[in-house]
Amino acid sequence: IKPGRDPTLVAVSETLAETGVHCSVRSMLGTRLHPKTGALCSYFLCDYLAGEAENRDPVENSAATWAPTSRLSNFIDLESIYPPIIDALGATHV
């Protein structure tokens, strides 16, 4: 995020640009240095508004798909997910 830009607006615009999904930010979950990339990442809990998930940025993303939280471990190693995300999804559903 460039200095002076609102992180919530960047999250909304980047989600649309990279996935085709319109969303609104409900709350911030936190920030961390990403363990694999070293990038400073901000995490937000968002509400879906409209759109179909698609990968509009294959340089930065390998895929975009809807997945039920009960099957999340089929797509990503749960230990690599930022813990506040697991909490936001509800640990009983992951």
Distance bins in CASP14 RR format, pairs under 12 A and 6 or more apart:
PFRMAT RR
TARGET T0000
AUTHOR 0000-0000-0000
RMODE 2
METHOD distances of the structure
MODEL  1
1 7 1 0 1 0 0 0 0 0 0 0 0
1 8 0 0 0 0 0 1 0 0 0 0 0
1 9 0 0 0 0 1 0 0 0 0 0 0
1 10 1 0 1 0 0 0 0 0 0 0 0
1 11 0 0 0 0 1 0 0 0 0 0 0
1 13 0 0 0 0 0 1 0 0 0 0 0
1 14 0 0 0 0 1 0 0 0 0 0 0
1 31 0 0 0 0 0 1 0 0 0 0 0
1 39 0 0 0 0 0 1 0 0 0 0 0
1 40 0 0 0 0 1 0 0 0 0 0 0
1 41 0 0 0 0 0 1 0 0 0 0 0
1 42 1 0 0 1 0 0 0 0 0 0 0
1 44 0 0 0 0 0 1 0 0 0 0 0
2 9 0 0 0 0 0 1 0 0 0 0 0
2 10 0 0 0 0 1 0 0 0 0 0 0
3 10 0 0 0 0 0 1 0 0 0 0 0
4 10 0 0 0 0 0 1 0 0 0 0 0
5 11 0 0 0 0 0 1 0 0 0 0 0
5 12 0 0 0 0 0 1 0 0 0 0 0
5 13 0 0 0 0 1 0 0 0 0 0 0
5 14 0 0 0 0 0 1 0 0 0 0 0
5 42 0 0 0 0 0 1 0 0 0 0 0
6 12 0 0 0 0 1 0 0 0 0 0 0
6 13 0 0 0 0 1 0 0 0 0 0 0
6 25 0 0 0 0 1 0 0 0 0 0 0
6 28 0 0 0 0 0 1 0 0 0 0 0
6 42 0 0 0 0 0 1 0 0 0 0 0
6 44 0 0 0 0 0 1 0 0 0 0 0
7 13 0 0 0 0 0 1 0 0 0 0 0
7 14 0 0 0 0 0 1 0 0 0 0 0
7 25 0 0 0 0 1 0 0 0 0 0 0
7 27 0 0 0 0 0 1 0 0 0 0 0
7 28 1 0 0 1 0 0 0 0 0 0 0
7 29 0 0 0 0 0 1 0 0 0 0 0
7 30 0 0 0 0 0 1 0 0 0 0 0
7 31 0 0 0 0 1 0 0 0 0 0 0
7 40 0 0 0 0 0 1 0 0 0 0 0
7 41 0 0 0 0 0 1 0 0 0 0 0
7 42 1 0 1 0 0 0 0 0 0 0 0
7 43 0 0 0 0 0 1 0 0 0 0 0
7 44 1 0 0 1 0 0 0 0 0 0 0
8 14 0 0 0 0 0 1 0 0 0 0 0
8 15 0 0 0 0 0 1 0 0 0 0 0
8 23 0 0 0 0 0 1 0 0 0 0 0
8 24 0 0 0 0 1 0 0 0 0 0 0
8 25 1 0 1 0 0 0 0 0 0 0 0
8 26 0 0 0 0 1 0 0 0 0 0 0
8 27 0 0 0 0 1 0 0 0 0 0 0
8 28 1 0 0 1 0 0 0 0 0 0 0
8 29 0 0 0 0 0 1 0 0 0 0 0
8 42 0 0 0 0 1 0 0 0 0 0 0
8 43 0 0 0 0 0 1 0 0 0 0 0
8 44 1 0 0 1 0 0 0 0 0 0 0
8 45 0 0 0 0 0 1 0 0 0 0 0
8 46 0 0 0 0 1 0 0 0 0 0 0
9 15 0 0 0 0 0 1 0 0 0 0 0
9 16 0 0 0 0 0 1 0 0 0 0 0
9 23 0 0 0 0 0 1 0 0 0 0 0
9 24 0 0 0 0 0 1 0 0 0 0 0
9 25 0 0 0 0 1 0 0 0 0 0 0
9 42 0 0 0 0 0 1 0 0 0 0 0
9 44 0 0 0 0 0 1 0 0 0 0 0
10 16 0 0 0 0 0 1 0 0 0 0 0
10 17 0 0 0 0 0 1 0 0 0 0 0
10 18 0 0 0 0 0 1 0 0 0 0 0
10 25 0 0 0 0 1 0 0 0 0 0 0
10 28 0 0 0 0 0 1 0 0 0 0 0
10 41 0 0 0 0 0 1 0 0 0 0 0
10 42 0 0 0 0 1 0 0 0 0 0 0
10 44 0 0 0 0 1 0 0 0 0 0 0
11 17 0 0 0 0 0 1 0 0 0 0 0
11 18 0 0 0 0 0 1 0 0 0 0 0
11 19 0 0 0 0 0 1 0 0 0 0 0
11 21 0 0 0 0 0 1 0 0 0 0 0
11 23 1 0 0 1 0 0 0 0 0 0 0
11 24 0 0 0 0 1 0 0 0 0 0 0
11 25 1 0 1 0 0 0 0 0 0 0 0
11 26 0 0 0 0 0 1 0 0 0 0 0
11 27 0 0 0 0 0 1 0 0 0 0 0
11 28 0 0 0 0 1 0 0 0 0 0 0
11 29 0 0 0 0 0 1 0 0 0 0 0
11 30 0 0 0 0 0 1 0 0 0 0 0
11 31 0 0 0 0 0 1 0 0 0 0 0
11 41 0 0 0 0 0 1 0 0 0 0 0
11 42 1 0 0 1 0 0 0 0 0 0 0
11 43 0 0 0 0 1 0 0 0 0 0 0
11 44 1 0 1 0 0 0 0 0 0 0 0
11 45 0 0 0 0 0 1 0 0 0 0 0
11 46 1 0 0 1 0 0 0 0 0 0 0
11 47 0 0 0 0 0 1 0 0 0 0 0
12 18 0 0 0 0 0 1 0 0 0 0 0
12 19 0 0 0 0 0 1 0 0 0 0 0
12 20 0 0 0 0 0 1 0 0 0 0 0
12 21 0 0 0 0 1 0 0 0 0 0 0
12 22 1 0 0 1 0 0 0 0 0 0 0
12 23 1 0 1 0 0 0 0 0 0 0 0
12 24 1 0 0 1 0 0 0 0 0 0 0
12 25 1 0 0 1 0 0 0 0 0 0 0
12 26 0 0 0 0 0 1 0 0 0 0 0
12 44 0 0 0 0 1 0 0 0 0 0 0
12 46 1 0 0 1 0 0 0 0 0 0 0
12 47 0 0 0 0 0 1 0 0 0 0 0
12 48 0 0 0 0 0 1 0 0 0 0 0
12 49 0 0 0 0 1 0 0 0 0 0 0
13 19 0 0 0 0 0 1 0 0 0 0 0
13 20 0 0 0 0 0 1 0 0 0 0 0
13 21 0 0 0 0 0 1 0 0 0 0 0
13 22 0 0 0 0 0 1 0 0 0 0 0
13 23 0 0 0 0 0 1 0 0 0 0 0
13 24 0 0 0 0 0 1 0 0 0 0 0
13 25 0 0 0 0 0 1 0 0 0 0 0
13 46 0 0 0 0 0 1 0 0 0 0 0
14 20 0 0 0 0 0 1 0 0 0 0 0
14 21 0 0 0 0 0 1 0 0 0 0 0
14 23 0 0 0 0 0 1 0 0 0 0 0
14 25 0 0 0 0 0 1 0 0 0 0 0
14 41 0 0 0 0 0 1 0 0 0 0 0
14 42 0 0 0 0 0 1 0 0 0 0 0
14 44 0 0 0 0 0 1 0 0 0 0 0
14 46 0 0 0 0 0 1 0 0 0 0 0
14 56 0 0 0 0 0 1 0 0 0 0 0
14 57 0 0 0 0 1 0 0 0 0 0 0
14 60 0 0 0 0 1 0 0 0 0 0 0
14 61 0 0 0 0 0 1 0 0 0 0 0
15 21 1 0 1 0 0 0 0 0 0 0 0
15 22 1 0 0 1 0 0 0 0 0 0 0
15 23 1 0 1 0 0 0 0 0 0 0 0
15 24 0 0 0 0 1 0 0 0 0 0 0
15 25 0 0 0 0 1 0 0 0 0 0 0
15 44 0 0 0 0 1 0 0 0 0 0 0
15 46 1 0 0 1 0 0 0 0 0 0 0
15 47 0 0 0 0 0 1 0 0 0 0 0
15 48 0 0 0 0 1 0 0 0 0 0 0
15 49 0 0 0 0 0 1 0 0 0 0 0
15 50 0 0 0 0 0 1 0 0 0 0 0
15 51 0 0 0 0 0 1 0 0 0 0 0
15 53 0 0 0 0 1 0 0 0 0 0 0
15 54 0 0 0 0 0 1 0 0 0 0 0
15 56 0 0 0 0 0 1 0 0 0 0 0
15 57 0 0 0 0 0 1 0 0 0 0 0
15 61 0 0 0 0 0 1 0 0 0 0 0
15 64 0 0 0 0 1 0 0 0 0 0 0
16 22 1 0 1 0 0 0 0 0 0 0 0
16 23 1 0 0 1 0 0 0 0 0 0 0
16 24 0 0 0 0 0 1 0 0 0 0 0
16 46 0 0 0 0 0 1 0 0 0 0 0
16 48 0 0 0 0 0 1 0 0 0 0 0
16 49 0 0 0 0 1 0 0 0 0 0 0
16 50 0 0 0 0 1 0 0 0 0 0 0
16 51 0 0 0 0 1 0 0 0 0 0 0
16 52 0 0 0 0 0 1 0 0 0 0 0
16 53 0 0 0 0 0 1 0 0 0 0 0
16 54 0 0 0 0 0 1 0 0 0 0 0
16 56 0 0 0 0 1 0 0 0 0 0 0
16 57 0 0 0 0 0 1 0 0 0 0 0
16 64 0 0 0 0 0 1 0 0 0 0 0
17 23 0 0 0 0 0 1 0 0 0 0 0
17 54 0 0 0 0 0 1 0 0 0 0 0
17 55 0 0 0 0 0 1 0 0 0 0 0
17 56 1 0 0 1 0 0 0 0 0 0 0
17 57 1 0 0 1 0 0 0 0 0 0 0
17 60 0 0 0 0 0 1 0 0 0 0 0
17 61 0 0 0 0 0 1 0 0 0 0 0
17 64 0 0 0 0 0 1 0 0 0 0 0
18 53 0 0 0 0 1 0 0 0 0 0 0
18 54 0 0 0 0 1 0 0 0 0 0 0
18 55 1 0 0 1 0 0 0 0 0 0 0
18 56 1 0 1 0 0 0 0 0 0 0 0
18 57 1 0 1 0 0 0 0 0 0 0 0
18 58 0 0 0 0 1 0 0 0 0 0 0
18 59 0 0 0 0 1 0 0 0 0 0 0
18 60 1 0 0 1 0 0 0 0 0 0 0
18 61 1 0 0 1 0 0 0 0 0 0 0
18 62 0 0 0 0 0 1 0 0 0 0 0
18 63 0 0 0 0 0 1 0 0 0 0 0
18 64 1 0 0 1 0 0 0 0 0 0 0
19 46 0 0 0 0 0 1 0 0 0 0 0
19 48 0 0 0 0 0 1 0 0 0 0 0
19 50 0 0 0 0 0 1 0 0 0 0 0
19 51 0 0 0 0 1 0 0 0 0 0 0
19 52 0 0 0 0 1 0 0 0 0 0 0
19 53 1 0 1 0 0 0 0 0 0 0 0
19 54 1 0 0 1 0 0 0 0 0 0 0
19 55 1 0 0 1 0 0 0 0 0 0 0
19 56 1 0 0 1 0 0 0 0 0 0 0
19 57 0 0 0 0 1 0 0 0 0 0 0
19 58 0 0 0 0 0 1 0 0 0 0 0
19 60 0 0 0 0 0 1 0 0 0 0 0
19 61 1 0 0 1 0 0 0 0 0 0 0
19 63 0 0 0 0 0 1 0 0 0 0 0
19 64 1 0 1 0 0 0 0 0 0 0 0
19 65 0 0 0 0 1 0 0 0 0 0 0
19 66 0 0 0 0 0 1 0 0 0 0 0
20 48 0 0 0 0 0 1 0 0 0 0 0
20 49 0 0 0 0 0 1 0 0 0 0 0
20 50 0 0 0 0 1 0 0 0 0 0 0
20 51 1 0 1 0 0 0 0 0 0 0 0
20 52 1 0 0 1 0 0 0 0 0 0 0
20 53 1 0 0 1 0 0 0 0 0 0 0
20 54 1 0 0 1 0 0 0 0 0 0 0
20 55 0 0 0 0 1 0 0 0 0 0 0
20 56 1 0 1 0 0 0 0 0 0 0 0
20 57 0 0 0 0 0 1 0 0 0 0 0
20 61 0 0 0 0 0 1 0 0 0 0 0
20 64 0 0 0 0 1 0 0 0 0 0 0
21 46 0 0 0 0 1 0 0 0 0 0 0
21 47 0 0 0 0 0 1 0 0 0 0 0
21 48 1 0 0 1 0 0 0 0 0 0 0
21 49 1 0 0 1 0 0 0 0 0 0 0
21 50 1 0 0 1 0 0 0 0 0 0 0
21 51 1 0 1 0 0 0 0 0 0 0 0
21 52 1 0 0 1 0 0 0 0 0 0 0
21 53 1 0 1 0 0 0 0 0 0 0 0
21 54 0 0 0 0 1 0 0 0 0 0 0
21 55 0 0 0 0 0 1 0 0 0 0 0
21 56 0 0 0 0 1 0 0 0 0 0 0
21 64 0 0 0 0 1 0 0 0 0 0 0
21 65 0 0 0 0 0 1 0 0 0 0 0
21 66 0 0 0 0 1 0 0 0 0 0 0
22 46 0 0 0 0 1 0 0 0 0 0 0
22 47 0 0 0 0 1 0 0 0 0 0 0
22 48 1 0 0 1 0 0 0 0 0 0 0
22 49 1 0 1 0 0 0 0 0 0 0 0
22 50 1 0 1 0 0 0 0 0 0 0 0
22 51 1 0 1 0 0 0 0 0 0 0 0
22 52 0 0 0 0 0 1 0 0 0 0 0
22 53 0 0 0 0 0 1 0 0 0 0 0
23 44 0 0 0 0 1 0 0 0 0 0 0
23 45 0 0 0 0 1 0 0 0 0 0 0
23 46 1 1 0 0 0 0 0 0 0 0 0
23 47 1 0 0 1 0 0 0 0 0 0 0
23 48 1 0 1 0 0 0 0 0 0 0 0
23 49 1 0 1 0 0 0 0 0 0 0 0
23 50 0 0 0 0 1 0 0 0 0 0 0
23 51 0 0 0 0 1 0 0 0 0 0 0
23 53 0 0 0 0 0 1 0 0 0 0 0
24 44 0 0 0 0 1 0 0 0 0 0 0
24 45 0 0 0 0 0 1 0 0 0 0 0
24 46 1 0 0 1 0 0 0 0 0 0 0
24 47 1 0 1 0 0 0 0 0 0 0 0
24 48 0 0 0 0 1 0 0 0 0 0 0
24 49 1 0 0 1 0 0 0 0 0 0 0
24 50 0 0 0 0 0 1 0 0 0 0 0
25 42 0 0 0 0 0 1 0 0 0 0 0
25 43 0 0 0 0 0 1 0 0 0 0 0
25 44 1 0 1 0 0 0 0 0 0 0 0
25 45 1 0 0 1 0 0 0 0 0 0 0
25 46 1 0 1 0 0 0 0 0 0 0 0
25 47 0 0 0 0 1 0 0 0 0 0 0
25 48 0 0 0 0 0 1 0 0 0 0 0
25 49 0 0 0 0 0 1 0 0 0 0 0
26 43 0 0 0 0 0 1 0 0 0 0 0
26 44 1 0 0 1 0 0 0 0 0 0 0
26 45 1 0 1 0 0 0 0 0 0 0 0
26 46 1 0 0 1 0 0 0 0 0 0 0
26 47 1 0 1 0 0 0 0 0 0 0 0
26 48 0 0 0 0 0 1 0 0 0 0 0
26 49 0 0 0 0 0 1 0 0 0 0 0
26 88 0 0 0 0 1 0 0 0 0 0 0
27 42 0 0 0 0 0 1 0 0 0 0 0
27 43 0 0 0 0 1 0 0 0 0 0 0
27 44 1 0 0 1 0 0 0 0 0 0 0
27 45 1 0 1 0 0 0 0 0 0 0 0
27 46 0 0 0 0 1 0 0 0 0 0 0
27 47 0 0 0 0 0 1 0 0 0 0 0
27 84 0 0 0 0 1 0 0 0 0 0 0
27 87 0 0 0 0 0 1 0 0 0 0 0
27 88 0 0 0 0 1 0 0 0 0 0 0
28 41 0 0 0 0 0 1 0 0 0 0 0
28 42 1 0 0 1 0 0 0 0 0 0 0
28 43 1 0 0 1 0 0 0 0 0 0 0
28 44 1 0 1 0 0 0 0 0 0 0 0
28 45 1 0 0 1 0 0 0 0 0 0 0
28 46 0 0 0 0 0 1 0 0 0 0 0
28 84 0 0 0 0 1 0 0 0 0 0 0
28 85 0 0 0 0 0 1 0 0 0 0 0
28 88 0 0 0 0 0 1 0 0 0 0 0
29 41 0 0 0 0 0 1 0 0 0 0 0
29 42 0 0 0 0 1 0 0 0 0 0 0
29 43 1 0 1 0 0 0 0 0 0 0 0
29 44 1 0 0 1 0 0 0 0 0 0 0
29 45 1 0 1 0 0 0 0 0 0 0 0
29 46 0 0 0 0 0 1 0 0 0 0 0
29 81 0 0 0 0 0 1 0 0 0 0 0
29 82 1 0 0 1 0 0 0 0 0 0 0
29 83 0 0 0 0 1 0 0 0 0 0 0
29 84 1 0 1 0 0 0 0 0 0 0 0
29 85 1 0 0 1 0 0 0 0 0 0 0
29 86 0 0 0 0 0 1 0 0 0 0 0
29 87 0 0 0 0 1 0 0 0 0 0 0
29 88 1 0 1 0 0 0 0 0 0 0 0
29 89 0 0 0 0 0 1 0 0 0 0 0
30 40 0 0 0 0 0 1 0 0 0 0 0
30 41 0 0 0 0 1 0 0 0 0 0 0
30 42 1 0 0 1 0 0 0 0 0 0 0
30 43 1 0 1 0 0 0 0 0 0 0 0
30 44 0 0 0 0 1 0 0 0 0 0 0
30 45 0 0 0 0 1 0 0 0 0 0 0
30 82 1 0 0 1 0 0 0 0 0 0 0
30 83 0 0 0 0 0 1 0 0 0 0 0
30 84 1 0 1 0 0 0 0 0 0 0 0
30 85 0 0 0 0 1 0 0 0 0 0 0
30 87 0 0 0 0 0 1 0 0 0 0 0
30 88 0 0 0 0 0 1 0 0 0 0 0
31 39 0 0 0 0 0 1 0 0 0 0 0
31 40 1 0 0 1 0 0 0 0 0 0 0
31 41 1 0 0 1 0 0 0 0 0 0 0
31 42 1 0 1 0 0 0 0 0 0 0 0
31 43 1 0 0 1 0 0 0 0 0 0 0
31 44 0 0 0 0 0 1 0 0 0 0 0
31 82 0 0 0 0 1 0 0 0 0 0 0
31 84 0 0 0 0 1 0 0 0 0 0 0
32 38 0 0 0 0 1 0 0 0 0 0 0
32 39 0 0 0 0 1 0 0 0 0 0 0
32 40 1 0 0 1 0 0 0 0 0 0 0
32 41 1 0 0 1 0 0 0 0 0 0 0
32 42 0 0 0 0 1 0 0 0 0 0 0
32 43 1 0 0 1 0 0 0 0 0 0 0
32 80 0 0 0 0 0 1 0 0 0 0 0
32 81 0 0 0 0 0 1 0 0 0 0 0
32 82 1 0 0 1 0 0 0 0 0 0 0
32 83 0 0 0 0 1 0 0 0 0 0 0
32 84 0 0 0 0 1 0 0 0 0 0 0
32 85 0 0 0 0 0 1 0 0 0 0 0
33 39 1 0 0 1 0 0 0 0 0 0 0
33 40 1 0 1 0 0 0 0 0 0 0 0
33 41 1 0 0 1 0 0 0 0 0 0 0
33 42 0 0 0 0 0 1 0 0 0 0 0
33 82 0 0 0 0 0 1 0 0 0 0 0
34 40 1 0 0 1 0 0 0 0 0 0 0
34 41 1 0 1 0 0 0 0 0 0 0 0
34 42 0 0 0 0 0 1 0 0 0 0 0
34 43 0 0 0 0 0 1 0 0 0 0 0
34 80 0 0 0 0 1 0 0 0 0 0 0
34 81 0 0 0 0 0 1 0 0 0 0 0
34 82 0 0 0 0 1 0 0 0 0 0 0
35 41 0 0 0 0 1 0 0 0 0 0 0
35 77 0 0 0 0 0 1 0 0 0 0 0
35 79 0 0 0 0 0 1 0 0 0 0 0
35 80 1 0 0 1 0 0 0 0 0 0 0
35 81 0 0 0 0 0 1 0 0 0 0 0
35 82 0 0 0 0 1 0 0 0 0 0 0
36 77 0 0 0 0 0 1 0 0 0 0 0
36 80 1 0 0 1 0 0 0 0 0 0 0
36 82 0 0 0 0 0 1 0 0 0 0 0
37 60 0 0 0 0 0 1 0 0 0 0 0
37 80 0 0 0 0 0 1 0 0 0 0 0
39 60 0 0 0 0 0 1 0 0 0 0 0
41 81 0 0 0 0 0 1 0 0 0 0 0
41 82 1 0 0 1 0 0 0 0 0 0 0
41 84 0 0 0 0 0 1 0 0 0 0 0
41 85 0 0 0 0 0 1 0 0 0 0 0
42 82 0 0 0 0 0 1 0 0 0 0 0
42 84 0 0 0 0 0 1 0 0 0 0 0
43 81 0 0 0 0 1 0 0 0 0 0 0
43 82 1 0 1 0 0 0 0 0 0 0 0
43 83 0 0 0 0 0 1 0 0 0 0 0
43 84 1 0 0 1 0 0 0 0 0 0 0
43 85 1 0 0 1 0 0 0 0 0 0 0
43 86 0 0 0 0 0 1 0 0 0 0 0
43 87 0 0 0 0 0 1 0 0 0 0 0
43 88 0 0 0 0 1 0 0 0 0 0 0
43 89 0 0 0 0 0 1 0 0 0 0 0
44 82 0 0 0 0 0 1 0 0 0 0 0
44 84 0 0 0 0 0 1 0 0 0 0 0
44 85 0 0 0 0 0 1 0 0 0 0 0
44 88 0 0 0 0 1 0 0 0 0 0 0
45 82 0 0 0 0 0 1 0 0 0 0 0
45 84 0 0 0 0 1 0 0 0 0 0 0
45 85 0 0 0 0 1 0 0 0 0 0 0
45 86 0 0 0 0 0 1 0 0 0 0 0
45 87 0 0 0 0 1 0 0 0 0 0 0
45 88 1 0 1 0 0 0 0 0 0 0 0
45 89 0 0 0 0 1 0 0 0 0 0 0
45 90 0 0 0 0 0 1 0 0 0 0 0
46 85 0 0 0 0 0 1 0 0 0 0 0
46 88 0 0 0 0 0 1 0 0 0 0 0
47 88 0 0 0 0 0 1 0 0 0 0 0
48 66 0 0 0 0 1 0 0 0 0 0 0
51 64 0 0 0 0 0 1 0 0 0 0 0
51 66 0 0 0 0 0 1 0 0 0 0 0
52 64 0 0 0 0 1 0 0 0 0 0 0
52 65 0 0 0 0 0 1 0 0 0 0 0
52 66 0 0 0 0 1 0 0 0 0 0 0
53 61 0 0 0 0 0 1 0 0 0 0 0
53 63 0 0 0 0 1 0 0 0 0 0 0
53 64 1 0 1 0 0 0 0 0 0 0 0
53 65 1 0 1 0 0 0 0 0 0 0 0
53 66 1 0 1 0 0 0 0 0 0 0 0
53 67 0 0 0 0 1 0 0 0 0 0 0
54 61 0 0 0 0 0 1 0 0 0 0 0
54 63 0 0 0 0 1 0 0 0 0 0 0
54 64 1 0 1 0 0 0 0 0 0 0 0
54 65 0 0 0 0 1 0 0 0 0 0 0
54 66 0 0 0 0 0 1 0 0 0 0 0
55 61 1 0 1 0 0 0 0 0 0 0 0
55 62 1 0 0 1 0 0 0 0 0 0 0
55 63 1 0 1 0 0 0 0 0 0 0 0
55 64 1 0 1 0 0 0 0 0 0 0 0
55 65 0 0 0 0 1 0 0 0 0 0 0
56 63 0 0 0 0 0 1 0 0 0 0 0
56 64 1 0 0 1 0 0 0 0 0 0 0
57 63 0 0 0 0 0 1 0 0 0 0 0
57 64 0 0 0 0 1 0 0 0 0 0 0
58 64 0 0 0 0 1 0 0 0 0 0 0
62 75 0 0 0 0 0 1 0 0 0 0 0
62 76 0 0 0 0 0 1 0 0 0 0 0
63 75 0 0 0 0 1 0 0 0 0 0 0
63 76 0 0 0 0 0 1 0 0 0 0 0
64 75 0 0 0 0 0 1 0 0 0 0 0
65 71 0 0 0 0 0 1 0 0 0 0 0
65 72 0 0 0 0 0 1 0 0 0 0 0
65 74 0 0 0 0 0 1 0 0 0 0 0
65 75 1 0 0 1 0 0 0 0 0 0 0
65 76 0 0 0 0 0 1 0 0 0 0 0
66 72 0 0 0 0 0 1 0 0 0 0 0
66 75 0 0 0 0 0 1 0 0 0 0 0
67 73 0 0 0 0 1 0 0 0 0 0 0
67 74 1 0 0 1 0 0 0 0 0 0 0
67 75 1 0 1 0 0 0 0 0 0 0 0
67 76 0 0 0 0 1 0 0 0 0 0 0
67 89 0 0 0 0 0 1 0 0 0 0 0
67 93 0 0 0 0 0 1 0 0 0 0 0
67 94 0 0 0 0 0 1 0 0 0 0 0
68 74 0 0 0 0 1 0 0 0 0 0 0
68 75 0 0 0 0 0 1 0 0 0 0 0
68 89 0 0 0 0 0 1 0 0 0 0 0
68 93 0 0 0 0 1 0 0 0 0 0 0
68 94 0 0 0 0 1 0 0 0 0 0 0
69 75 0 0 0 0 0 1 0 0 0 0 0
69 76 0 0 0 0 0 1 0 0 0 0 0
69 78 0 0 0 0 0 1 0 0 0 0 0
69 81 0 0 0 0 0 1 0 0 0 0 0
69 85 0 0 0 0 0 1 0 0 0 0 0
69 86 0 0 0 0 1 0 0 0 0 0 0
69 87 0 0 0 0 0 1 0 0 0 0 0
69 88 0 0 0 0 0 1 0 0 0 0 0
69 89 1 0 1 0 0 0 0 0 0 0 0
69 90 1 0 0 1 0 0 0 0 0 0 0
69 91 0 0 0 0 1 0 0 0 0 0 0
69 92 0 0 0 0 1 0 0 0 0 0 0
69 93 1 1 0 0 0 0 0 0 0 0 0
69 94 1 0 1 0 0 0 0 0 0 0 0
70 78 0 0 0 0 0 1 0 0 0 0 0
70 89 0 0 0 0 1 0 0 0 0 0 0
70 90 0 0 0 0 0 1 0 0 0 0 0
70 91 0 0 0 0 0 1 0 0 0 0 0
70 92 0 0 0 0 1 0 0 0 0 0 0
70 93 1 0 1 0 0 0 0 0 0 0 0
70 94 1 0 0 1 0 0 0 0 0 0 0
71 78 0 0 0 0 0 1 0 0 0 0 0
71 89 0 0 0 0 0 1 0 0 0 0 0
71 93 0 0 0 0 1 0 0 0 0 0 0
71 94 0 0 0 0 1 0 0 0 0 0 0
72 78 1 0 0 1 0 0 0 0 0 0 0
72 80 0 0 0 0 0 1 0 0 0 0 0
72 81 1 0 0 1 0 0 0 0 0 0 0
72 85 0 0 0 0 1 0 0 0 0 0 0
72 86 0 0 0 0 1 0 0 0 0 0 0
72 89 1 0 0 1 0 0 0 0 0 0 0
72 90 0 0 0 0 0 1 0 0 0 0 0
72 91 0 0 0 0 0 1 0 0 0 0 0
72 93 0 0 0 0 1 0 0 0 0 0 0
72 94 1 0 1 0 0 0 0 0 0 0 0
73 79 0 0 0 0 1 0 0 0 0 0 0
73 80 0 0 0 0 0 1 0 0 0 0 0
73 81 0 0 0 0 1 0 0 0 0 0 0
73 86 0 0 0 0 0 1 0 0 0 0 0
73 89 0 0 0 0 0 1 0 0 0 0 0
73 93 0 0 0 0 0 1 0 0 0 0 0
73 94 1 0 0 1 0 0 0 0 0 0 0
74 94 0 0 0 0 0 1 0 0 0 0 0
75 81 0 0 0 0 0 1 0 0 0 0 0
75 94 0 0 0 0 0 1 0 0 0 0 0
76 82 0 0 0 0 0 1 0 0 0 0 0
76 85 0 0 0 0 0 1 0 0 0 0 0
76 86 0 0 0 0 0 1 0 0 0 0 0
76 89 0 0 0 0 0 1 0 0 0 0 0
76 94 0 0 0 0 0 1 0 0 0 0 0
77 86 0 0 0 0 0 1 0 0 0 0 0
77 94 0 0 0 0 0 1 0 0 0 0 0
78 85 0 0 0 0 1 0 0 0 0 0 0
78 86 1 0 0 1 0 0 0 0 0 0 0
78 89 0 0 0 0 0 1 0 0 0 0 0
78 91 0 0 0 0 0 1 0 0 0 0 0
78 93 0 0 0 0 0 1 0 0 0 0 0
78 94 1 0 0 1 0 0 0 0 0 0 0
79 86 0 0 0 0 1 0 0 0 0 0 0
79 94 0 0 0 0 0 1 0 0 0 0 0
80 86 0 0 0 0 0 1 0 0 0 0 0
81 87 0 0 0 0 0 1 0 0 0 0 0
81 88 0 0 0 0 0 1 0 0 0 0 0
81 89 0 0 0 0 1 0 0 0 0 0 0
81 90 0 0 0 0 0 1 0 0 0 0 0
81 91 0 0 0 0 0 1 0 0 0 0 0
81 94 0 0 0 0 1 0 0 0 0 0 0
82 88 0 0 0 0 1 0 0 0 0 0 0
82 89 0 0 0 0 0 1 0 0 0 0 0
83 89 0 0 0 0 0 1 0 0 0 0 0
83 90 0 0 0 0 0 1 0 0 0 0 0
83 91 0 0 0 0 1 0 0 0 0 0 0
83 94 0 0 0 0 0 1 0 0 0 0 0
84 90 0 0 0 0 0 1 0 0 0 0 0
84 91 0 0 0 0 0 1 0 0 0 0 0
85 91 0 0 0 0 0 1 0 0 0 0 0
85 93 0 0 0 0 0 1 0 0 0 0 0
85 94 0 0 0 0 1 0 0 0 0 0 0
86 92 0 0 0 0 0 1 0 0 0 0 0
86 93 0 0 0 0 1 0 0 0 0 0 0
86 94 1 0 1 0 0 0 0 0 0 0 0
87 93 0 0 0 0 0 1 0 0 0 0 0
87 94 0 0 0 0 1 0 0 0 0 0 0
88 94 0 0 0 0 0 1 0 0 0 0 0
END
